[in-house]
Amino acid sequence: MQLSQLEYLQAVANYGGVRKAARAVHVSPQAVSSAIKKLESEYQIVLLDRSAGEAVLSPAGREFARRARVILAQVDDLKKYTQSGNGGVSPDGHFRLYAPCLELHPKTWTA
């Protein structure tokens, strides 16, 4: 999982569809869709309902996006912490975050 995948999923949640999300994050709709397809493949879950003209979040996708929002907020908090002089980034300029795997139970989700 990459943070950009979670960011794209969150954008779909915020903007209501892949095309609008892509415009908001300044990438192509194909890039957003592809990133989310990789998440779907990795976690064996359907995140987007592609049956209509505009791909939107499935019920499982809404729950996944809700959980992703928590992770993205923590990453943002860590970035702010490192920029406040209380820490720093690695010498190569990358900020690294290690998080536990998301354990998802699709059978407990409701529509």
SVG drawing of the C-alpha trace seen along z (x, -y; Angstrom):
<svg xmlns="http://www.w3.org/2000/svg" viewBox="-27 -24 48 36">
<polyline fill="none" stroke="black" stroke-width="0.4" points="0.0,0.0 1.2,-3.5 0.0,-6.7 -0.9,-8.0 -3.3,-5.2 -5.0,-6.2 -5.0,-9.8 -6.7,-9.0 -9.3,-6.9 -9.9,-9.7 -10.3,-12.1 -12.9,-9.9 -14.7,-9.9 -14.5,-13.7 -15.5,-14.5 -17.9,-11.7 -16.3,-10.1 -13.0,-9.2 -13.1,-12.0 -13.7,-14.7 -11.1,-13.3 -8.6,-13.1 -9.1,-16.8 -8.7,-17.7 -5.4,-15.8 -4.1,-16.9 -3.7,-13.4 -5.6,-11.5 -8.7,-9.5 -6.8,-6.4 -4.1,-7.1 -6.7,-7.2 -8.6,-4.2 -5.3,-2.2 -4.1,-3.1 -7.4,-2.0 -7.4,1.2 -4.1,2.1 -5.5,1.6 -8.5,3.8 -6.1,6.5 -3.9,6.3 -6.7,6.5 -9.1,8.6 -11.9,6.1 -14.1,4.1 -13.6,0.4 -15.3,-1.1 -18.7,-0.6 -17.9,-0.8 -21.4,0.2 -22.5,-3.4 -20.9,-5.9 -18.9,-7.4 -17.0,-5.1 -18.0,-5.8 -17.1,-4.2 -18.8,-0.9 -20.0,-0.3 -16.7,1.4 -14.9,-1.5 -16.6,-4.0 -15.5,-2.0 -12.0,-1.6 -11.8,-5.4 -13.0,-6.1 -10.2,-4.0 -7.7,-5.6 -8.7,-9.0 -7.4,-8.2 -4.1,-7.0 -3.7,-10.1 -4.5,-12.4 -1.8,-10.6 0.7,-11.1 -0.2,-14.7 0.3,-15.1 3.7,-13.4 4.8,-15.7 3.8,-18.7 5.8,-17.3 8.9,-16.8 8.6,-20.4 8.2,-21.9 11.9,-21.2 11.1,-18.3 12.3,-15.8 13.3,-15.6 13.3,-13.6 15.8,-11.1 18.9,-12.4 17.5,-11.3 14.5,-13.7 11.9,-10.9 9.5,-10.7 8.8,-7.0 5.9,-5.7 5.3,-2.1 1.8,-1.2 0.2,2.1 -1.8,3.9 -5.5,3.0 -7.5,6.0 -10.8,5.7 -13.8,7.9 -16.1,7.4 -18.8,9.7 -19.5,7.1 -20.0,4.2 -23.5,3.0 -24.8,1.2"/>
</svg>
